[in-house]
Amino acid sequence: MVRETVIKGDAGDADRPPDQAANAAGGSDDRFDDELRPQLLADVVGQRAVVDRLRIMLNAARKRGDPLGHLLFDGPPGLGKTTFATVLPREMGTECQITSGPVLTAPKDLLPYLTNASYGSILFIDEIHRMPAAVEEFIYPVMEDFRVDIALGEGLNARTINMRLKQFTLIGATTRSGLLTAPLRDRFVNREHLDFYDVDDLAEIVRRNAKKLGTTISPEATHEIAGRSRGTPRIANNLLRWTRDFVDSEADGIISTQLACDALAKREVDQLGLDCQDRRYLEMLIVVFGGGPSGVQALAHSMNLAPDTLEDEVEPFLLRCGLIQRTPRGRVATAAAFAHLKLPPPPAPDGEPGQSLLF
């Protein structure tokens, strides 16, 4: 069953009072994210180069009276791809239909979205790299010529009907841009890559969202939460939500720096943003395997986890922080990992400590 969400192009939600946002946050995570998402491009924090280019596209499209060109957002999860896709129709004053690649199992699943698209509207496909090959090939003439080729009948009696569509904008989002085929990738007129946020931008996001939730937070506490958010707004929002619950339960509801530290310690998130599973990975690599090299299969078995879990969830952030390295012989802990866990470096082969190749 294809899931469809239609978003009307008005910015009225931007003025929603904080108490409504706070009440909505008690529901599902999706509703919580929707309440905290910026409503207009001017409200977006961070990704300044991307915002500037999108503003130019919007201004040009408005002056010409044309739809936006097809747009592809790529980048790690939680950086704002869906946020941008929902902001743009509000800026254009048009409608947006939302679906995702995994639910489009056949071309017929895409037809309702195409036939319902109005002139200048936006169709947003999340995780577009997960569309089957048949759907991907079906969408090529849609993107280029705004037409659908429908085959009726079989054999000698088969015939093809060309259905004209109204011009619309296709926005795709993917966390694995390398899995997109070149023909699909090249049909997007514009492509924007979202990168990780710096601490100051995340602190501003935490400050604004705390206000939407009706929570008082000190400037130092916003930086404390932002510094442990791995450069990702979604993680910052999750930590803010947890900290708010902690201070509402254990204190007077005002988030101070000390209470923020206590809340994050209770959640086992350290100053670098590592959680208990990240530290367990490093401890296993250092204590059991002597700092490496170790294969991911051996590490996974030692931790009683699937290798895919380590490769997809644990290792990316540790690699970004420079705490581990991938070598031809396996995973190796760096000097920064030993220092972070406050462990002595391993002895070098000649017996002198601290002389490893990675030290």
C-alpha positions as CSV (number, residue, x, y, z in Angstrom):
1,M,0.0,0.0,0.0
2,V,1.5,3.3,-1.1
3,R,1.6,5.9,1.7
4,E,0.7,9.4,0.7
5,T,0.9,12.6,2.5
6,V,-0.2,15.9,1.0
7,I,1.3,19.1,2.4
8,K,-0.5,22.3,1.5
9,G,1.7,25.3,0.6
10,D,1.1,27.7,3.5
11,A,3.3,28.8,6.3
12,G,0.7,29.0,9.0
13,D,2.3,26.3,11.0
14,A,5.3,28.5,11.6
15,D,3.3,30.5,14.1
16,R,2.2,27.5,16.1
17,P,2.5,28.2,19.8
18,P,5.2,26.4,21.8
19,D,2.7,24.6,24.0
20,Q,1.1,22.9,21.0
21,A,4.6,21.8,19.9
22,A,5.3,20.5,23.3
23,N,2.1,18.5,23.5
24,A,2.7,17.0,20.0
25,A,6.2,16.0,21.1
26,G,4.6,13.5,23.5
27,G,3.3,11.5,20.5
28,S,5.2,9.7,17.8
29,D,8.8,10.5,16.8
30,D,7.5,11.5,13.3
31,R,5.1,14.0,14.8
32,F,7.9,15.3,17.1
33,D,10.2,15.8,14.2
34,D,7.5,17.6,12.2
35,E,6.9,20.0,15.0
36,L,10.5,20.9,15.3
37,R,11.3,21.2,11.6
38,P,11.7,24.7,10.2
39,Q,8.7,25.8,8.2
40,L,10.5,28.3,5.9
41,L,13.9,28.6,4.3
42,A,14.7,31.6,6.4
43,D,14.2,29.4,9.5
44,V,16.8,26.8,8.5
45,V,20.0,26.9,10.5
46,G,23.3,25.7,9.0
47,Q,24.0,24.4,5.5
48,R,24.4,28.0,4.4
49,A,25.8,27.3,0.9
50,V,22.9,24.9,0.2
51,V,20.3,27.5,1.5
52,D,21.8,30.2,-0.7
53,R,21.7,28.1,-3.8
54,L,18.1,27.0,-3.0
55,R,17.1,30.6,-2.5
56,I,18.5,31.5,-6.0
57,M,16.5,28.6,-7.5
58,L,13.3,29.7,-5.8
59,N,13.7,33.3,-6.8
60,A,14.3,32.4,-10.4
61,A,11.4,30.0,-10.5
62,R,9.0,32.6,-9.0
63,K,10.1,35.3,-11.5
64,R,9.6,33.0,-14.5
65,G,6.5,31.4,-13.1
66,D,8.0,27.9,-13.8
67,P,8.3,24.9,-11.5
68,L,11.6,24.2,-9.8
69,G,14.0,21.9,-11.6
70,H,14.3,18.3,-10.3
71,L,16.4,18.2,-7.2
72,L,18.4,15.5,-5.5
73,F,19.5,15.7,-1.8
74,D,22.2,13.3,-0.6
75,G,24.0,12.9,2.7
76,P,24.0,10.9,5.9
77,P,20.7,10.4,7.9
78,G,19.4,13.2,10.1
79,L,20.9,16.2,8.3
80,G,17.8,17.8,6.9
81,K,16.9,16.2,3.5
82,T,13.3,15.8,4.4
83,T,13.3,19.2,6.0
84,F,14.4,20.9,2.8
85,A,11.9,18.9,0.8
86,T,9.0,20.1,3.0
87,V,10.2,23.7,3.2
88,L,10.4,24.2,-0.6
89,P,6.6,23.6,-1.4
90,R,5.7,26.1,1.4
91,E,8.1,28.6,-0.2
92,M,6.5,28.0,-3.7
93,G,3.0,28.0,-2.3
94,T,2.2,24.6,-3.8
95,E,1.4,21.1,-2.8
96,C,3.8,18.2,-2.0
97,Q,3.2,14.5,-2.2
98,I,5.5,12.3,-0.1
99,T,6.4,8.7,-0.6
100,S,9.5,6.5,-0.4
101,G,11.5,4.2,-2.6
102,P,10.8,0.9,-0.8
103,V,7.0,1.2,-1.2
104,L,7.2,1.8,-4.9
105,T,7.4,-1.9,-5.8
106,A,6.0,-1.5,-9.4
107,P,5.3,1.3,-11.8
108,K,1.5,1.1,-11.0
109,D,2.4,2.3,-7.4
110,L,3.8,5.5,-8.8
111,L,0.9,6.3,-11.1
112,P,-1.4,7.9,-8.5
113,Y,1.2,10.4,-7.5
114,L,1.9,11.3,-11.2
115,T,-1.7,11.7,-12.2
116,N,-2.5,13.7,-9.0
117,A,0.4,16.1,-9.5
118,S,-0.7,19.7,-10.3
119,Y,1.3,22.2,-12.2
120,G,4.4,23.2,-10.2
121,S,3.7,20.8,-7.4
122,I,6.4,18.7,-5.7
123,L,6.8,14.9,-5.5
124,F,9.2,13.9,-2.8
125,I,10.7,10.4,-2.9
126,D,12.7,9.5,0.2
127,E,15.4,6.8,-0.1
128,I,15.1,7.0,-3.8
129,H,18.0,4.6,-4.3
130,R,15.8,1.7,-3.1
131,M,13.4,2.0,-6.0
132,P,13.3,-1.2,-8.1
133,A,14.8,-1.1,-11.6
134,A,11.4,-1.3,-13.3
135,V,10.1,1.8,-11.4
136,E,13.4,3.7,-12.1
137,E,13.1,3.1,-15.8
138,F,9.4,4.0,-15.8
139,I,10.3,7.4,-14.3
140,Y,12.8,8.4,-16.9
141,P,10.3,9.8,-19.5
142,V,8.4,11.3,-16.6
143,M,11.3,13.4,-15.5
144,E,12.4,14.4,-19.0
145,D,9.2,14.8,-21.0
146,F,6.4,14.7,-18.3
147,R,4.7,11.8,-20.0
148,V,3.8,8.3,-19.0
149,D,3.9,5.3,-21.4
150,I,1.3,2.8,-20.5
151,A,1.2,-0.6,-22.3
152,L,-2.3,-2.1,-22.8
153,G,-2.8,-5.7,-23.8
154,E,-0.3,-8.4,-24.7
155,G,1.2,-9.9,-27.9
156,L,-0.1,-8.7,-31.3
157,N,-2.9,-6.8,-29.7
158,A,-0.7,-4.7,-27.4
159,R,-0.6,-1.0,-27.8
160,T,0.9,1.9,-25.9
161,I,-0.8,5.0,-24.6
162,N,1.1,8.2,-24.0
163,M,-0.4,10.2,-21.1
164,R,0.7,13.8,-20.8
165,L,1.4,15.0,-17.2
166,K,1.4,18.5,-15.7
167,Q,4.9,19.8,-15.1
168,F,6.0,19.2,-11.5
169,T,9.2,18.9,-9.5
170,L,10.7,15.6,-8.4
171,I,12.8,15.8,-5.3
172,G,14.8,12.7,-4.3
173,A,16.6,12.1,-1.1
174,T,19.2,9.4,-0.5
175,T,21.7,8.3,2.1
176,R,23.5,6.1,-0.4
177,S,24.1,8.2,-3.5
178,G,26.6,5.6,-4.9
179,L,23.7,3.2,-5.3
180,L,21.9,5.5,-7.7
181,T,22.4,4.6,-11.4
182,A,24.0,7.2,-13.6
183,P,20.9,7.6,-15.8
184,L,18.7,8.5,-12.9
185,R,21.3,10.7,-11.2
186,D,22.0,12.7,-14.3
187,R,18.3,13.5,-14.8
188,F,18.2,15.6,-11.7
189,V,18.9,19.2,-12.8
190,N,20.2,20.2,-9.3
191,R,22.0,18.1,-6.8
192,E,22.8,19.2,-3.2
193,H,25.0,17.4,-0.7
194,L,24.3,17.9,3.0
195,D,27.3,17.7,5.4
196,F,27.5,17.5,9.1
197,Y,26.8,20.6,11.2
198,D,29.2,22.5,13.5
199,V,28.6,22.9,17.2
200,D,27.5,26.6,17.0
201,D,24.8,25.7,14.4
202,L,23.6,22.8,16.5
203,A,23.5,24.9,19.6
204,E,21.3,27.4,17.8
205,I,19.0,24.5,16.7
206,V,18.8,23.3,20.3
207,R,18.0,26.8,21.5
208,R,15.2,27.3,19.0
209,N,13.7,23.9,19.5
210,A,13.8,24.2,23.3
211,K,11.7,27.4,22.8
212,K,9.2,25.5,20.6
213,L,8.9,22.8,23.3
214,G,8.3,25.5,26.0
215,T,11.5,24.6,27.9
216,T,14.0,27.0,29.4
217,I,17.6,26.2,28.7
218,S,20.9,28.0,29.4
219,P,23.3,28.9,26.6
220,E,26.0,26.7,28.1
221,A,23.6,23.7,28.2
222,T,22.7,24.2,24.5
223,H,26.4,23.9,23.7
224,E,26.7,20.8,26.0
225,I,24.0,19.0,24.1
226,A,25.2,20.2,20.7
227,G,28.8,19.0,21.4
228,R,27.5,15.5,21.9
229,S,25.2,15.3,18.9
230,R,27.7,14.0,16.3
231,G,27.1,16.9,14.1
232,T,23.5,15.7,13.4
233,P,20.4,17.8,14.1
234,R,18.2,14.7,14.5
235,I,20.5,13.4,17.3
236,A,20.5,16.9,18.9
237,N,16.7,16.9,18.9
238,N,16.6,13.4,20.5
239,L,19.1,14.4,23.2
240,L,17.1,17.6,23.8
241,R,13.9,15.6,24.2
242,W,15.6,13.2,26.6
243,T,17.1,16.1,28.6
244,R,13.7,17.8,28.8
245,D,12.2,14.6,30.2
246,F,15.0,14.3,32.7
247,V,14.7,17.8,34.1
248,D,10.9,17.5,34.2
249,S,11.2,14.3,36.2
250,E,14.2,15.0,38.4
251,A,14.3,18.8,38.7
252,D,12.3,22.0,38.2
253,G,12.1,21.7,34.4
254,I,14.8,24.3,33.7
255,I,17.8,22.8,31.8
256,S,21.1,24.1,33.3
257,T,24.5,23.0,32.3
258,Q,24.9,20.6,35.2
259,L,21.4,19.0,34.6
260,A,22.2,18.6,30.9
261,C,25.5,16.8,31.9
262,D,23.6,14.6,34.4
263,A,20.9,13.8,31.8
264,L,23.4,12.8,29.1
265,A,25.4,10.8,31.6
266,K,22.3,8.9,32.5
267,R,21.8,8.2,28.8
268,E,25.5,7.1,28.7
269,V,26.5,9.7,26.1
270,D,30.0,11.0,26.8
271,Q,31.6,14.3,25.9
272,L,32.6,13.2,22.4
273,G,29.1,11.8,21.6
274,L,30.0,8.1,22.0
275,D,27.3,5.9,23.5
276,C,27.8,2.7,25.4
277,Q,28.0,0.5,22.3
278,D,30.7,2.7,20.7
279,R,32.8,2.5,23.9
280,R,32.2,-1.2,24.1
281,Y,33.5,-1.6,20.5
282,L,36.7,0.4,21.4
283,E,37.2,-1.5,24.6
284,M,36.8,-4.9,22.8
285,L,39.3,-3.8,20.1
286,I,41.8,-2.5,22.6
287,V,41.5,-5.0,25.5
288,V,40.7,-8.2,23.7
289,F,42.5,-7.6,20.4
290,G,45.4,-5.5,21.8
291,G,44.4,-2.5,19.7
292,G,44.2,-4.4,16.5
293,P,44.3,-5.3,13.7
294,S,41.1,-7.2,14.0
295,G,38.6,-8.3,11.4
296,V,35.0,-7.0,11.7
297,Q,33.7,-10.6,11.8
298,A,35.8,-11.3,14.9
299,L,34.7,-8.1,16.6
300,A,31.1,-8.8,15.8
301,H,31.2,-12.3,17.3
302,S,33.0,-11.0,20.4
303,M,30.3,-8.3,20.9
304,N,27.4,-10.7,19.9
305,L,26.3,-8.3,17.2
306,A,25.8,-8.6,13.4
307,P,28.8,-7.4,11.3
308,D,26.4,-5.1,9.4
309,T,25.5,-3.4,12.7
310,L,29.1,-2.5,13.3
311,E,29.8,-1.4,9.8
312,D,26.6,0.7,9.4
313,E,25.9,2.0,12.9
314,V,29.1,2.0,15.0
315,E,32.2,2.4,12.8
316,P,31.2,5.4,10.7
317,F,31.3,7.9,13.6
318,L,34.5,6.2,15.1
319,L,36.2,6.6,11.7
320,R,35.1,10.3,11.5
321,C,36.5,11.0,15.0
322,G,39.8,9.3,14.1
323,L,39.4,6.7,16.9
324,I,39.8,3.7,14.5
325,Q,41.4,3.0,11.2
326,R,40.5,0.5,8.5
327,T,43.6,-1.2,7.2
328,P,44.1,-4.2,4.8
329,R,44.6,-6.4,7.9
330,G,41.6,-5.2,9.8
331,R,40.4,-2.5,12.3
332,V,43.1,-0.7,14.3
333,A,42.6,1.6,17.3
334,T,44.4,4.9,17.1
335,A,46.2,6.9,19.8
336,A,43.1,9.0,20.2
337,A,41.0,5.9,21.1
338,F,43.5,5.0,23.9
339,A,43.5,8.5,25.2
340,H,39.7,8.8,25.1
341,L,39.3,5.6,27.2
342,K,42.2,6.6,29.4
343,L,44.1,3.4,28.6
344,P,47.9,3.1,28.2
345,P,49.1,2.6,24.7
346,P,50.1,-1.0,23.7
347,P,53.8,-2.0,23.8
348,A,55.7,-1.9,20.5
349,P,57.2,-5.1,19.1
350,D,60.6,-4.2,20.6
351,G,59.0,-3.8,24.1
352,E,59.0,0.0,24.2
353,P,55.5,1.4,24.8
354,G,53.9,3.9,22.5
355,Q,55.9,3.0,19.4
356,S,53.1,1.6,17.3
357,L,52.7,2.7,13.7
358,L,49.6,4.6,14.7
359,F,51.3,6.5,17.5
